[in-house]
Structure formats: structure tokens, C-alpha cells
Amino acid sequence: MTDKKPELSAAMRNKPQSKIFTKNPIIGTKFTLAISSAKGGVGKSTFATNLALALKRIGCKVGLLDADIYGPSIPKMFGINEKPKSDGQKLEPIIKYDVQCMSIGFLTDQQTPMIWRGPMVTSAIKTFTQKVSWKDLDFIIVDMPPGTGDTQLTFSQQIKMDGAIIVSTPQEVAILDVKRGIKMFDKLGVNIIGLVDNMSCFIGDDGKKYNIFGEGGVKRTADEFQKEFLGEIPIDPEIGKYSDEGTPIVEKIPDHKISKIYLNFANKIKSTYL
């Protein structure tokens, strides 16, 4: 009896092989955390900026990467109106509030639309993850764009992401996209740290709770997909006010009730990873 291996058919020999992606960490960082939603307009950038500042406030070294190429928000929310320096090889992150920041919005005029196809977006993301001199960071917080497209795939397949936090309002139309985002991260092997119910309600001067976008949708989704529910952030006009002024609420009023919620999230993350 011979130990001859069976010959492969022509169809099997010509079958395309699945591509194996090597996930590399972002140089200069310990942990990469994505803030995602798969839905626009749910306060994801506000969450990312305030979480970064909360982590900084409890003693972590933090970077903030604005990966939303088509709609960068970090320049406005951090009040940054300058371009990053470069030595011809790498870009230097702009430091504001002791947070190292990078955004496509630093490199273009504020009102210039980014009319780019997918490969150009992927190239920009690679520049921000491979050609920025991030320095000794405990965490880099990545503000992801809406959807489940090129940016999400680039990060999930090529960047060693240590976790993702999914932010949503409780509104059903937002939850539909969140469910797609959960399935995407699960399929791509990205750990989901948990879900946050943002703009969960409005508490009036009378102390009454108003569920403007519905109630409990994010918690139900977390339970459905067996993910951790991290908590709620109510609507507060001062959140938007200070973000528009370029000084997010955690930096402006660290003892504000909303700031304390972010500090609680930050302490959970720090105790988990450091």
C-alpha cells in the first residue's frame, strides 16, 4: 500500500485561497479601542472625545484618532485649528488637553468635502495608524465612521484592535444599524467591550424623565447578543454646548454629573486593561 497523496482537481487547484490578515498594533500604543455605532448622529464622536479626556483625567496616556474621513469632528470638538508637523517621514500628533490627536480635518480646510473612493480612505487610515508618531500611549481611542465599510474592514482585518464600544440611541432605527455593527465585529473577531445607551432620556427641570428616542432599546440589544450593557448617558444641553466651543464637558466641568458617568466608564476600562 503506497502513501501517495491524491491529486487535486483543476477546479480545486484554481480555487482562490482565503486571505490571512496579519493584525499589527499601532506603534507607540498599548491598547486600541474603537468607538463605533454603525449609525450616524448618535453622539459617537462626543462619546469618543469625552472618554479620551476621562481616561486622561484618571492618569492614562491617551491618543484620539479621528477615523471618520468623510465627516471629521475632532478638530471642532477639541478646538484645533492647526496642521500637524512632519519630518518628511511621519506626522506629529497635535496635543490638546494632554491628549495626542490626529484627524484628516487637521490636513484640510474645514469646509472641504472629502470626495474620495474607498482605496484613498484606506490609504489615509494606514497613514494615521502607521505614519503618525504616537508616543507611549496606554490607550488610543478611535472615533469610527458610521457604517460597516472600508474603514471598519481596514481596522478589523489589519489593526490589532483590543476592543470596541458600541454607542447608540434607544431609537429602533438606530438599533437596526447597531445590530449590523455587532454582527460585523463578531464576524471579524473584534471583541465588543459593551454597549452604551447615549441620549437615553431627557430629565426636565421638573425632575420628570422624558424618553424622547424610546426606552430600553440598547439594553435589550445587549441582552439579545449577550454583550455587556455599560450604561446610559442622558441628554444634557451642556454636552453639545461645550463640544461646539471646543472644550468637551469632561474637560470643562469634570465634576458635572455627565462627566462622572464618563469617568466611571474610564475607570472600568482602566481596570480591565491596565
C-alpha positions as CSV (number, residue, x, y, z in Angstrom):
1,M,0.0,0.0,0.0
2,T,1.5,3.3,-1.0
3,D,1.4,6.6,0.8
4,K,0.5,8.5,-2.4
5,K,-1.4,11.8,-1.9
6,P,-4.5,12.2,-4.1
7,E,-4.1,14.6,-6.9
8,L,-6.1,17.9,-6.8
9,S,-8.6,18.5,-9.5
10,A,-8.1,21.5,-11.7
11,A,-11.0,23.3,-10.1
12,M,-9.6,22.7,-6.6
13,R,-6.1,23.9,-7.7
14,N,-7.6,27.1,-9.2
15,K,-9.8,27.8,-6.2
16,P,-8.9,31.2,-4.6
17,Q,-7.5,30.9,-1.2
18,S,-8.8,33.0,1.8
19,K,-6.5,35.8,2.6
20,I,-5.0,35.7,6.0
21,F,-4.6,39.2,7.5
22,T,-1.8,40.0,10.0
23,K,-3.1,42.3,12.6
24,N,-0.4,44.7,13.8
25,P,-0.7,47.0,16.8
26,I,-0.4,50.7,16.3
27,I,3.2,51.6,17.2
28,G,3.5,53.7,20.3
29,T,0.3,52.4,21.9
30,K,-0.6,49.6,24.3
31,F,-4.3,49.2,23.6
32,T,-6.5,50.3,20.7
33,L,-10.2,50.8,21.4
34,A,-12.8,51.6,18.7
35,I,-15.8,53.7,19.4
36,S,-18.4,52.6,16.8
37,S,-22.1,52.8,16.2
38,A,-22.7,51.9,12.5
39,K,-25.3,54.7,12.7
40,G,-24.6,58.4,12.3
41,G,-26.0,61.1,14.6
42,V,-26.0,59.1,17.8
43,G,-23.2,61.0,19.6
44,K,-20.3,58.7,18.9
45,S,-17.7,61.4,18.4
46,T,-18.9,63.2,21.6
47,F,-18.5,59.9,23.4
48,A,-15.1,59.3,22.0
49,T,-13.8,62.7,22.9
50,N,-15.1,62.7,26.4
51,L,-14.0,59.1,27.1
52,A,-10.5,60.0,26.0
53,L,-10.5,63.0,28.3
54,A,-11.9,60.9,31.2
55,L,-9.1,58.3,30.7
56,K,-6.5,61.1,30.7
57,R,-8.1,62.6,33.9
58,I,-7.6,59.3,35.8
59,G,-3.9,59.1,34.8
60,C,-3.8,57.3,31.5
61,K,-1.7,58.4,28.5
62,V,-4.3,58.8,25.7
63,G,-4.4,59.3,21.9
64,L,-7.5,60.2,19.9
65,L,-7.7,59.1,16.3
66,D,-10.5,60.5,14.2
67,A,-11.1,57.8,11.6
68,D,-14.1,59.4,10.1
69,I,-12.6,60.6,6.9
70,Y,-15.8,62.0,5.3
71,G,-17.0,63.8,8.4
72,P,-14.2,64.5,10.9
73,S,-15.5,66.0,14.2
74,I,-12.4,66.1,16.4
75,P,-11.0,69.4,15.1
76,K,-14.2,71.2,16.1
77,M,-14.8,69.4,19.4
78,F,-11.2,69.9,20.6
79,G,-10.9,73.4,19.1
80,I,-7.9,72.6,17.0
81,N,-7.1,74.9,14.0
82,E,-3.6,74.0,13.1
83,K,-1.8,71.5,10.9
84,P,0.4,68.7,12.3
85,K,4.1,69.0,11.9
86,S,6.1,66.4,9.8
87,D,9.7,65.4,9.5
88,G,9.0,64.1,6.0
89,Q,8.5,60.6,7.2
90,K,6.0,60.8,10.0
91,L,3.3,63.2,11.2
92,E,3.4,64.5,14.7
93,P,0.1,64.3,16.6
94,I,-1.3,67.6,17.8
95,I,-1.5,67.6,21.6
96,K,-4.6,69.3,23.2
97,Y,-5.7,68.8,26.8
98,D,-2.7,66.4,27.2
99,V,-4.3,64.1,24.6
100,Q,-2.4,63.2,21.3
101,C,-4.8,63.8,18.4
102,M,-4.9,63.1,14.7
103,S,-7.6,63.8,12.1
104,I,-8.0,64.3,8.4
105,G,-9.6,67.6,9.4
106,F,-6.2,68.8,10.5
107,L,-4.9,68.5,7.0
108,T,-7.8,70.0,5.0
109,D,-10.0,73.1,5.1
110,Q,-12.9,72.7,7.5
111,Q,-15.5,73.0,4.7
112,T,-13.6,71.0,2.1
113,P,-15.6,67.8,1.2
114,M,-13.5,64.6,1.0
115,I,-14.7,63.2,-2.3
116,W,-12.7,60.0,-2.1
117,R,-13.2,56.5,-3.2
118,G,-12.5,53.5,-0.9
119,P,-8.8,52.9,-1.7
120,M,-8.0,56.6,-0.8
121,V,-9.8,56.2,2.5
122,T,-7.9,53.0,3.2
123,S,-4.6,54.8,2.4
124,A,-5.4,57.6,4.8
125,I,-6.2,55.2,7.6
126,K,-2.9,53.4,7.0
127,T,-1.1,56.8,7.2
128,F,-2.8,57.6,10.6
129,T,-2.0,54.2,12.0
130,Q,1.5,53.6,10.6
131,K,2.9,57.1,9.9
132,V,2.0,59.1,13.0
133,S,4.4,59.3,15.9
134,W,2.2,58.2,18.7
135,K,4.2,58.3,21.9
136,D,3.9,55.9,24.8
137,L,0.1,55.7,24.9
138,D,-1.8,53.5,27.2
139,F,-4.9,53.8,25.0
140,I,-5.7,55.1,21.6
141,I,-9.4,55.9,21.2
142,V,-10.5,55.5,17.5
143,D,-13.6,57.5,16.5
144,M,-15.0,55.3,13.8
145,P,-17.3,56.5,11.0
146,P,-20.9,55.3,10.6
147,G,-21.5,52.1,8.6
148,T,-19.7,48.8,8.0
149,G,-17.4,49.7,5.1
150,D,-13.8,50.2,4.2
151,T,-12.6,51.9,7.4
152,Q,-14.2,49.2,9.6
153,L,-12.7,46.5,7.5
154,T,-9.2,48.0,7.4
155,F,-9.2,48.3,11.2
156,S,-10.7,44.9,11.9
157,Q,-8.5,43.0,9.5
158,Q,-5.2,44.8,9.7
159,I,-5.0,46.6,13.0
160,K,-4.8,44.8,16.4
161,M,-7.9,46.3,18.0
162,D,-8.3,45.3,21.6
163,G,-12.0,46.1,21.9
164,A,-14.9,48.1,20.6
165,I,-17.6,50.1,22.4
166,I,-20.8,50.5,20.5
167,V,-22.8,53.7,21.1
168,S,-26.4,54.1,20.2
169,T,-29.6,55.9,21.0
170,P,-32.5,53.7,22.0
171,Q,-34.4,54.5,18.8
172,E,-35.3,51.4,16.8
173,V,-34.0,52.9,13.5
174,A,-30.6,53.3,15.2
175,I,-30.8,49.8,16.8
176,L,-31.2,48.2,13.3
177,D,-27.7,49.5,12.3
178,V,-26.2,48.7,15.7
179,K,-27.2,45.0,15.2
180,R,-25.4,45.0,11.9
181,G,-22.4,46.5,13.6
182,I,-22.4,43.9,16.3
183,K,-22.6,41.1,13.7
184,M,-19.7,42.7,11.7
185,F,-17.4,42.9,14.7
186,D,-18.3,39.4,15.8
187,K,-17.6,38.0,12.3
188,L,-14.3,39.8,12.1
189,G,-13.2,38.7,15.5
190,V,-13.2,42.0,17.3
191,N,-14.0,41.9,21.0
192,I,-17.1,44.1,21.9
193,I,-16.5,45.6,25.3
194,G,-20.1,46.6,25.6
195,L,-23.0,48.9,24.5
196,V,-23.8,52.4,25.7
197,D,-27.2,54.0,25.6
198,N,-26.5,57.6,24.6
199,M,-29.1,60.3,24.8
200,S,-31.2,57.8,26.7
201,C,-33.6,60.3,28.1
202,F,-34.1,64.0,29.0
203,I,-34.7,65.0,32.6
204,G,-36.6,68.2,32.8
205,D,-36.5,70.9,35.4
206,D,-39.5,69.3,37.0
207,G,-37.4,66.1,37.6
208,K,-39.5,64.1,35.2
209,K,-37.9,61.7,32.8
210,Y,-38.7,62.1,29.1
211,N,-37.8,59.2,26.8
212,I,-37.5,61.2,23.6
213,F,-36.0,58.4,21.5
214,G,-37.8,55.5,23.2
215,E,-36.6,53.4,26.1
216,G,-34.5,50.3,26.7
217,G,-33.6,49.5,23.1
218,V,-29.9,49.4,23.7
219,K,-30.2,47.3,26.8
220,R,-32.5,44.8,25.0
221,T,-30.0,44.6,22.1
222,A,-27.1,43.9,24.5
223,D,-29.1,41.1,26.1
224,E,-30.1,39.7,22.7
225,F,-26.5,39.5,21.6
226,Q,-25.1,38.5,25.0
227,K,-23.0,41.7,25.3
228,E,-22.4,43.8,28.3
229,F,-24.6,46.8,28.8
230,L,-22.3,49.6,30.0
231,G,-24.9,52.2,31.0
232,E,-26.8,55.3,30.0
233,I,-25.9,58.9,29.2
234,P,-28.9,61.2,29.4
235,I,-29.4,64.2,27.1
236,D,-27.9,67.4,28.6
237,P,-27.7,70.7,26.6
238,E,-24.3,71.5,28.1
239,I,-22.7,68.4,26.4
240,G,-23.4,69.9,22.9
241,K,-22.6,73.4,24.1
242,Y,-19.1,72.7,25.3
243,S,-18.3,70.4,22.4
244,D,-19.2,73.2,20.0
245,E,-17.0,75.5,22.0
246,G,-14.0,73.1,21.6
247,T,-13.9,72.2,25.3
248,P,-15.8,68.9,25.9
249,I,-17.7,68.7,29.2
250,V,-15.3,66.3,30.9
251,E,-12.5,68.9,30.4
252,K,-14.7,71.9,31.1
253,I,-16.6,70.7,34.2
254,P,-15.0,67.5,35.5
255,D,-17.4,67.2,38.5
256,H,-20.5,67.6,36.3
257,K,-23.0,64.6,36.5
258,I,-22.3,63.7,32.9
259,S,-18.5,63.9,33.4
260,K,-18.9,61.5,36.3
261,I,-20.6,59.0,34.0
262,Y,-17.6,59.2,31.6
263,L,-15.2,58.8,34.5
264,N,-17.0,55.7,35.6
265,F,-16.6,54.2,32.0
266,A,-12.9,55.2,32.1
267,N,-12.3,53.5,35.4
268,K,-13.9,50.3,34.1
269,I,-11.7,50.3,31.0
270,K,-8.5,51.1,33.0
271,S,-9.2,48.3,35.5
272,T,-9.8,45.9,32.6
273,Y,-6.7,46.6,30.6
274,L,-4.1,48.1,32.9
